[in-house]
Amino acid sequence: MKMPKTKVSSTEILNKQTANFSVMYMKLHHFHWYVKGENFFTLHMKFEELYTEAALHLDTIAERMLSLGERPVSTLKEQLELASIQEASGDENATEMVQALVDDFDKVCGELTEGITVAEENEDQPTADMFIAIRTSLEKHCWMFKAYLAE
């Protein structure tokens, strides 16, 4: 297996996304548990769908790091320090929950775009492909949530 030319950069990007998806997983659980209001049933189910997906992305990214001989961050302390997204504040209403996810997905998509470029420059097509698939999914969720917020 050919190792990436600038492995440190790829590792940093992979690890940041491990941290982001760990924080996102818990944030989505929080939103799932605490959403209230007229859209409770819709959002409750959607947040569950998203935390299930976030767990899959987290596992895929972490296992990619392991396959490259690297160690993904795996403690809450490390994840909170490294993540570029923030955990839930605990007092969001349903609309604020959705807006927070739009903001998070936009931020992560930007970082994934950077990761795609770094991976391609390092001839690491598996990582680039993984980031492209994750970004595609997040962009679709973002579009749907923006449509939801436009009501």
Backbone torsions as a table, in degrees:
resi	resn	phi	psi	omega
1	MET	NA	129.1	179.4
2	LYS	-80.5	125.8	-179.9
3	MET	-83.3	148.2	178.7
4	PRO	-59.8	147.2	-178.9
5	LYS	-65.6	-41.8	179.2
6	THR	-115.8	67.1	-175.2
7	LYS	-54.4	-36.6	-178.0
8	VAL	-58.9	-46.5	-179.8
9	SER	-62.7	-44.2	178.3
10	SER	-63.2	-42.3	179.8
11	THR	-62.6	-43.2	179.6
12	GLU	-62.0	-42.5	179.9
13	ILE	-67.3	-44.6	177.8
14	LEU	-60.7	-44.0	-177.6
15	ASN	-68.0	-37.9	176.8
16	LYS	-61.5	-38.7	179.2
17	GLN	-73.3	-30.2	171.8
18	THR	-60.4	-45.8	178.5
19	ALA	-64.1	-45.8	-179.1
20	ASN	-59.9	-45.8	-177.4
21	PHE	-72.9	-24.3	173.0
22	SER	-68.1	-47.1	178.4
23	VAL	-64.6	-43.1	-179.7
24	MET	-61.3	-40.6	179.1
25	TYR	-56.8	-47.9	-179.8
26	MET	-71.0	-37.0	178.7
27	LYS	-62.2	-43.6	178.7
28	LEU	-66.2	-36.6	174.1
29	HIS	-62.3	-46.0	178.5
30	HIS	-56.6	-49.5	179.6
31	PHE	-60.9	-41.8	178.6
32	HIS	-58.5	-44.7	-177.4
33	TRP	-73.7	-33.0	-169.1
34	TYR	-112.6	3.7	178.1
35	VAL	-65.4	142.8	179.1
36	LYS	-139.8	165.9	173.4
37	GLY	110.0	-174.1	-173.3
38	GLU	-64.7	-22.8	178.9
39	ASN	-100.7	20.1	-177.2
40	PHE	-51.4	-54.1	-173.2
41	PHE	-62.7	-42.9	179.4
42	THR	-64.2	-50.0	-176.7
43	LEU	-71.8	-37.1	178.1
44	HIS	-56.5	-47.3	179.5
45	MET	-68.8	-40.6	-179.2
46	LYS	-64.4	-42.8	179.6
47	PHE	-63.5	-36.7	176.5
48	GLU	-64.3	-44.6	176.8
49	GLU	-56.8	-43.0	-176.3
50	LEU	-72.7	-36.4	178.4
51	TYR	-72.2	-28.3	174.2
52	THR	-66.3	-43.5	177.6
53	GLU	-65.5	-41.6	179.4
54	ALA	-60.6	-38.8	178.1
55	ALA	-63.1	-39.5	177.8
56	LEU	-65.7	-43.5	178.1
57	HIS	-62.9	-43.9	179.4
58	LEU	-57.4	-48.1	-178.7
59	ASP	-64.5	-42.0	179.6
60	THR	-62.3	-44.7	-179.3
61	ILE	-66.6	-46.0	-179.5
62	ALA	-62.7	-42.1	179.3
63	GLU	-68.4	-30.8	174.3
64	ARG	-63.5	-43.5	177.6
65	MET	-60.2	-45.4	-179.8
66	LEU	-61.5	-38.7	179.5
67	SER	-67.5	-21.9	176.2
68	LEU	-91.5	5.6	178.9
69	GLY	81.4	18.9	-179.2
70	GLU	-109.4	166.8	-178.4
71	ARG	-115.7	113.7	177.8
72	PRO	-71.6	148.5	175.0
73	VAL	-60.3	139.6	-174.8
74	SER	-140.6	11.0	173.7
75	THR	-113.9	151.8	179.9
76	LEU	-59.3	-40.6	179.8
77	LYS	-58.8	-49.6	179.3
78	GLU	-62.2	-42.4	-177.0
79	GLN	-64.4	-44.5	179.5
80	LEU	-65.8	-34.5	178.4
81	GLU	-70.4	-36.2	-173.2
82	LEU	-90.5	-28.3	-174.7
83	ALA	-63.6	146.5	175.8
84	SER	-95.3	-7.0	173.9
85	ILE	-105.7	158.3	-176.7
86	GLN	-103.0	152.5	174.8
87	GLU	-70.2	167.1	179.2
88	ALA	-62.6	146.4	178.8
89	SER	-79.8	-27.3	179.0
90	GLY	102.2	-7.5	-179.3
91	ASP	-125.7	21.4	-179.4
92	GLU	-73.8	141.8	168.7
93	ASN	-88.2	176.9	-174.3
94	ALA	-57.3	-44.2	-179.7
95	THR	-64.6	-41.3	178.6
96	GLU	-66.5	-33.9	176.4
97	MET	-61.8	-47.7	-179.5
98	VAL	-64.2	-43.5	179.4
99	GLN	-62.9	-39.2	178.0
100	ALA	-61.1	-39.4	179.3
101	LEU	-69.1	-39.7	175.8
102	VAL	-58.4	-46.6	-179.9
103	ASP	-62.4	-45.1	179.9
104	ASP	-63.5	-46.0	-178.1
105	PHE	-63.7	-40.4	177.0
106	ASP	-60.7	-45.4	-179.3
107	LYS	-63.2	-47.5	-178.4
108	VAL	-65.3	-38.7	178.0
109	CYS	-60.2	-40.7	176.7
110	GLY	-62.1	-42.0	178.9
111	GLU	-69.0	-35.8	177.1
112	LEU	-66.2	-37.2	176.7
113	THR	-60.0	-44.1	175.7
114	GLU	-61.2	-42.6	179.2
115	GLY	-62.7	-38.2	177.9
116	ILE	-61.2	-46.6	-179.8
117	THR	-61.1	-47.0	-179.9
118	VAL	-62.3	-45.3	-179.2
119	ALA	-62.0	-44.0	179.7
120	GLU	-65.1	-39.9	177.5
121	GLU	-61.8	-29.4	-178.9
122	ASN	-96.8	12.9	178.9
123	GLU	54.2	38.7	178.5
124	ASP	-109.2	71.8	-176.7
125	GLN	-60.6	-36.9	178.7
126	PRO	-59.2	-41.7	178.4
127	THR	-68.4	-42.6	178.0
128	ALA	-59.6	-46.3	179.5
129	ASP	-61.2	-41.6	179.1
130	MET	-61.6	-47.0	179.1
131	PHE	-63.4	-38.3	178.4
132	ILE	-62.6	-45.0	-179.5
133	ALA	-63.2	-43.1	180.0
134	ILE	-65.9	-45.7	179.5
135	ARG	-59.9	-41.9	179.1
136	THR	-57.6	-44.8	179.7
137	SER	-64.8	-45.9	-179.3
138	LEU	-64.4	-37.8	178.4
139	GLU	-62.7	-38.9	178.0
140	LYS	-65.3	-44.7	178.3
141	HIS	-61.8	-40.4	-179.7
142	CYS	-61.9	-45.3	178.4
143	TRP	-59.6	-45.0	-179.0
144	MET	-65.1	-41.5	179.4
145	PHE	-68.6	-35.7	176.2
146	LYS	-64.8	-38.0	175.7
147	ALA	-64.5	-40.1	177.8
148	TYR	-60.9	-44.6	-178.1
149	LEU	-69.7	-20.0	-178.0
150	ALA	-79.7	-3.9	-177.5
151	GLU	-54.1	NA	NA
